[in-house]
């Protein structure tokens, strides 16, 4: 039987009830936890339990809440169509979200609205779990599993916000599972032989980028943006802020990389790029796609990739596509692998490479500079017989 509970951090009565599987669930009644509202709140709790056991629909629960809330407070609860709520949600997100993320939110919610068709102009409380599952399945047929799951995550955020706005009593996304990813080709690190093959065919700039990639573990875009002011030879450090996460990195320079840097023609000004062609390409295009394609051509010359056209398929970025296990990003895995094989503790290696996540952050906190320097010094010379400037 349903009952009420007052959460210490909420001003409203919380309904506690059991679903058809016997699992206890909690839902807000949206009524203030005062004795005068107890009877109405209990009716809402009973409606929740009836729905959880398949005896009432989400729309019926919503109507019960609307009626009882107005009777108890004298005020009507807000309502909104899916289309209206999408625009309100995006407007709220705009103030605290960077442009690229907001564009993703807008794209995902617009896809959802198009999927619903005329039902997007119905009250948001009428959207069911079947609607969400149908949208997920449609997206899985249209784009890669990872992209479909990313879109589903956005829709989850949207409906959680709708619950906070008291527009829905049940979250229709709650029990919708993510798309199971199919057989994919995972990126892997380069072997020492493969690195030697790459360096043997690469020109001086790409050889330099490979060296920086192996010995810093940083992404292609961040390495292409490096200028001489990022390199402090007195402290033997490379300092940068990552473009993807905004993480500030201070990376001790490994001995083979230092030897390589000292062989490069130094710029007259601190803001001159270390890799001029890559820097100019990134400045002009604003993304690394062209540079990635250039590196693919190097891999083709080294016999590590099959030659393929770089032309767009017209299917879009999220479309299903083949993935090769070797890309420039594989150098990031190569750096991590070399550190682990040298016996460097995982926390030190992850701090040196700069892998970012909330879970790992606590591990990174106590990693000191001496440990990072020692880690950098363990890195072997990937191609001791070749001169990086030839």
C-alpha positions in Angstrom: 0.0 0.0 0.0 1.3 3.5 -0.9 2.4 5.8 1.9 3.9 9.3 2.3 7.4 10.3 3.4 9.0 13.7 4.0 12.5 13.9 2.5 14.7 16.3 4.6 15.8 18.2 1.5 12.3 18.6 0.0 9.4 20.7 1.1 6.9 18.3 -0.6 5.4 15.0 0.4 7.1 12.1 -1.3 4.9 9.1 -2.4 6.4 5.7 -1.6 4.9 2.6 -3.3 5.8 -0.7 -4.8 5.7 -1.6 -8.5 4.6 -4.9 -10.1 8.1 -6.4 -9.4 7.9 -5.6 -5.8 10.5 -2.8 -6.0 9.9 0.2 -3.9 9.8 3.5 -5.7 9.6 7.2 -4.7 7.9 10.1 -6.6 7.1 13.6 -5.6 3.4 14.5 -5.1 4.2 18.1 -5.8 2.2 19.0 -2.7 3.8 20.8 0.3 4.3 18.5 3.3 1.6 20.0 5.5 -1.1 18.1 7.3 -3.8 19.8 5.3 -2.4 18.3 2.1 -1.9 14.7 3.5 -5.2 13.3 2.1 -4.7 14.7 -1.4 -1.1 13.5 -1.4 -2.1 10.0 -0.4 -4.5 9.9 -3.3 -1.7 10.9 -5.6 0.5 8.1 -4.0 -2.3 5.6 -4.7 -2.4 6.8 -8.3 1.3 6.3 -8.7 1.1 2.7 -7.3 -1.8 1.9 -9.6 0.2 3.1 -12.6 3.3 1.1 -11.4 1.2 -2.0 -11.4 -0.3 -1.4 -14.8 -3.7 -0.2 -13.7 -3.4 3.4 -14.8 -1.7 5.3 -17.6 0.8 8.1 -17.2 -1.8 10.5 -18.6 -4.4 9.4 -16.0 -1.8 10.0 -13.2 -1.1 13.4 -14.5 -4.8 14.3 -14.5 -5.1 13.1 -10.9 -2.2 15.3 -9.9 -3.5 18.3 -11.8 -6.9 18.0 -10.2 -5.7 17.4 -6.6 -3.0 20.0 -6.8 -5.6 22.6 -7.8 -8.0 21.5 -5.1 -5.3 21.6 -2.4 -3.5 24.9 -3.4 -6.1 26.8 -5.5 -3.4 27.0 -8.2 -3.3 25.2 -11.5 -0.1 23.3 -12.4 1.7 24.2 -15.5 1.3 22.2 -18.7 3.2 22.2 -21.9 3.5 20.4 -25.2 6.7 18.6 -26.2 7.5 21.3 -28.8 6.9 24.1 -26.3 9.0 22.5 -23.6 11.9 21.8 -26.0 12.2 25.5 -26.8 12.0 26.5 -23.1 14.7 23.9 -22.2 17.0 25.0 -25.0 16.6 28.6 -23.9 17.6 27.8 -20.4 20.6 25.7 -21.5 21.8 28.5 -23.8 23.0 30.7 -20.9 25.3 28.1 -19.4 26.3 25.8 -22.3 29.0 26.3 -24.9 27.8 26.7 -28.5 28.9 23.2 -29.7 27.0 21.5 -26.9 23.9 23.6 -27.4 24.0 22.7 -31.1 24.0 19.0 -30.1 21.1 19.5 -27.7 19.1 21.3 -30.4 19.9 18.6 -33.0 18.9 15.8 -30.7 15.6 17.4 -29.5 14.7 18.4 -33.1 15.2 14.8 -34.2 12.9 13.7 -31.4 10.2 16.3 -32.3 10.4 15.2 -35.9 10.0 11.5 -34.8 6.9 12.4 -32.8 5.3 14.2 -35.7 1.8 15.6 -34.7 2.2 14.2 -31.2 4.9 16.8 -30.5 2.0 19.2 -30.1 0.3 17.1 -27.5 0.9 17.5 -23.7 4.3 16.2 -22.7 2.7 13.9 -20.1 1.3 11.8 -23.0 4.8 10.6 -24.1 5.4 7.0 -23.1 8.2 4.6 -22.7 7.2 3.1 -26.1 7.8 6.5 -27.7 11.3 6.7 -26.3 12.1 3.2 -27.3 10.8 3.8 -30.8 12.9 6.9 -31.1 16.0 5.1 -29.9 15.4 2.2 -32.4 14.9 4.7 -35.3 18.1 6.5 -34.4 20.0 3.2 -34.2 19.0 2.4 -37.7 20.0 5.8 -38.9 23.3 6.4 -37.2 26.1 4.7 -35.3 25.2 3.1 -31.9 27.4 5.6 -30.1 25.7 8.5 -31.7 22.2 7.0 -31.0 23.1 6.6 -27.4 24.4 10.1 -27.1 21.1 11.4 -28.5 19.1 9.2 -26.0 21.2 10.7 -23.2 20.1 14.2 -24.3 16.4 13.1 -24.3 16.9 11.7 -20.8 18.1 15.1 -19.6 15.2 16.8 -21.3 12.6 14.7 -19.5 14.3 14.9 -16.1 14.1 18.7 -16.5 10.4 18.3 -17.3 9.9 16.4 -14.1 11.6 19.2 -12.1 9.1 21.6 -13.8 6.3 19.3 -12.5 5.1 18.7 -16.1 5.2 15.0 -15.9 4.7 12.5 -13.0 6.7 9.6 -14.5 9.9 9.8 -16.5 9.3 7.8 -19.8 13.0 7.4 -20.4 13.7 5.8 -17.0 13.7 2.1 -18.1 14.8 2.6 -21.7 18.1 0.9 -22.2 20.9 2.2 -24.5 21.6 0.6 -27.8 23.9 -2.3 -27.6 27.0 -1.6 -29.6 27.9 -4.0 -32.4 31.2 -5.4 -33.4 33.6 -2.4 -33.7 37.2 -2.0 -34.4 39.0 -0.5 -31.4 41.9 1.8 -31.7 45.2 0.2 -30.6 48.7 1.4 -30.0 51.4 1.3 -32.6 54.2 -1.3 -32.3 57.8 -0.1 -32.3 58.2 -1.5 -35.8 55.1 0.3 -37.0 56.4 3.6 -35.6 59.8 3.1 -37.3 57.9 2.5 -40.6 55.9 5.7 -40.2 59.0 7.8 -39.4 60.8 6.3 -42.4 58.3 7.7 -44.8 57.0 10.8 -43.0 58.4 14.3 -43.9 60.1 16.4 -41.2 56.9 18.0 -39.9 54.9 14.8 -39.6 57.9 13.0 -38.1 58.0 15.8 -35.5 54.3 15.5 -34.8 54.7 11.7 -34.3 57.6 12.3 -31.8 55.4 14.8 -29.9 52.5 12.4 -30.0 54.5 9.5 -28.6 56.3 11.4 -25.9 53.4 13.6 -24.7 50.3 11.5 -25.5 48.5 14.7 -26.6 45.8 15.0 -29.3 46.6 16.1 -32.8 44.8 19.4 -32.5 46.7 20.4 -29.3 50.1 19.4 -30.9 49.3 21.4 -34.1 48.6 24.5 -32.0 51.9 24.3 -30.1 54.1 27.4 -30.3 57.6 27.9 -29.0 56.2 29.6 -25.9 54.7 26.3 -24.9 58.2 24.8 -24.6 60.3 25.7 -21.5 63.7 24.2 -22.0 65.1 25.7 -18.8 62.5 23.7 -16.8 62.4 20.9 -19.4 58.6 21.2 -19.7 55.9 21.5 -22.2 52.9 23.6 -21.0 49.6 23.7 -22.7 45.8 23.8 -22.2 43.9 21.0 -24.0 41.4 22.1 -26.5 38.9 19.3 -25.8 38.7 19.6 -22.0 40.4 22.8 -21.1 42.8 20.8 -18.9 46.1 22.6 -18.0 49.0 20.2 -18.8 52.6 20.5 -17.6 54.5 17.7 -19.3 58.1 16.8 -18.5 60.1 16.4 -21.7 61.4 12.9 -22.3 65.1 12.6 -23.3 64.4 11.5 -26.9 61.9 14.3 -27.4 64.3 16.8 -26.0 66.9 15.7 -28.5 64.4 16.1 -31.2 63.3 19.5 -30.1 66.9 20.7 -29.9 67.3 19.7 -33.6 64.4 21.8 -34.8 64.9 25.3 -36.2 63.8 27.6 -33.4 61.4 30.4 -34.3 62.4 34.1 -33.9 59.3 34.8 -31.9 57.7 32.9 -29.0 54.3 32.7 -30.7 55.7 31.1 -33.8 54.3 27.6 -34.3 56.5 24.5 -33.9 54.7 22.8 -36.8 53.8 25.7 -39.2 51.9 23.7 -41.9 49.7 21.9 -39.3 49.2 25.1 -37.4 48.0 27.0 -40.5 45.7 24.2 -41.6 44.1 24.1 -38.2 43.7 27.9 -38.1 42.1 27.9 -41.6 39.7 25.0 -41.1 39.1 25.1 -37.3 39.1 21.3 -37.0 41.6 18.4 -37.4 39.8 16.5 -40.2 42.2 17.5 -42.9 45.2 16.8 -40.7 43.9 13.4 -39.8 43.5 12.7 -43.5 47.1 13.7 -44.1 48.3 11.4 -41.4 46.2 8.6 -43.0 48.2 9.2 -46.2 51.4 8.8 -44.2 50.1 5.5 -42.8 49.2 4.4 -46.4 52.8 5.1 -47.5 54.1 3.1 -44.5 51.9 0.1 -45.5 49.7 0.4 -42.4 46.5 1.5 -44.0 44.6 0.8 -47.3 44.2 3.8 -49.5 40.7 5.2 -49.4 39.0 8.4 -50.7 38.7 11.3 -48.2 35.5 12.5 -49.9 32.4 12.8 -47.9 29.8 10.0 -48.3 27.0 12.5 -47.7 25.7 10.5 -44.8 26.8 12.8 -42.0 29.3 12.6 -39.2 27.2 10.2 -37.1 26.6 7.7 -39.8 27.8 4.2 -39.5 31.4 3.9 -40.8 34.3 1.6 -40.7 37.0 2.4 -38.2 40.6 1.7 -38.6 42.6 0.6 -35.5 45.5 3.0 -36.4 45.1 6.8 -36.4 47.0 9.7 -35.0 45.0 9.1 -31.8 46.7 5.7 -31.5 49.8 7.6 -30.5 48.0 8.5 -27.3 47.5 4.8 -26.6 51.1 4.1 -27.6 52.3 6.6 -25.0 50.1 5.1 -22.3 51.1 1.5 -23.2 54.9 2.4 -23.1 54.4 4.0 -19.7 52.6 1.0 -18.3 55.1 -1.5 -19.8 57.8 0.5 -18.1 56.1 -0.1 -14.7 54.9 3.4 -14.2 52.0 3.5 -11.8 48.6 3.9 -13.5 47.8 7.2 -11.6 51.1 8.7 -12.7 50.7 7.6 -16.4 47.1 9.0 -16.5 48.3 12.3 -15.1 51.1 12.5 -17.6 48.9 11.7 -20.5 46.0 13.9 -19.2 43.1 11.5 -19.4 40.2 13.5 -17.9 37.2 12.2 -15.9 35.6 12.9 -12.6 36.4 9.4 -11.3 40.0 9.6 -12.2 40.5 13.1 -10.8 40.8 11.9 -7.3 43.5 9.5 -8.3 45.5 12.4 -9.9 45.5 14.7 -6.9 48.6 13.3 -5.1 50.7 12.8 -8.2 53.8 15.0 -7.8 56.2 16.5 -10.3 59.1 14.1 -9.4 56.9 11.1 -10.3 56.0 12.8 -13.6 59.7 13.5 -14.5 60.6 9.9 -13.6 57.7 8.6 -15.8 58.9 10.7 -18.8 62.4 9.5 -18.3 61.3 5.9 -18.8 60.1 6.5 -22.4 62.3 4.6 -25.0 63.6 6.2 -28.2 61.0 5.0 -30.8 63.5 5.1 -33.7 67.0 5.5 -32.4 68.6 4.8 -35.8 66.6 7.5 -37.7 67.3 11.2 -37.6 63.9 13.1 -37.0 65.0 16.0 -39.2 66.0 14.0 -42.3 
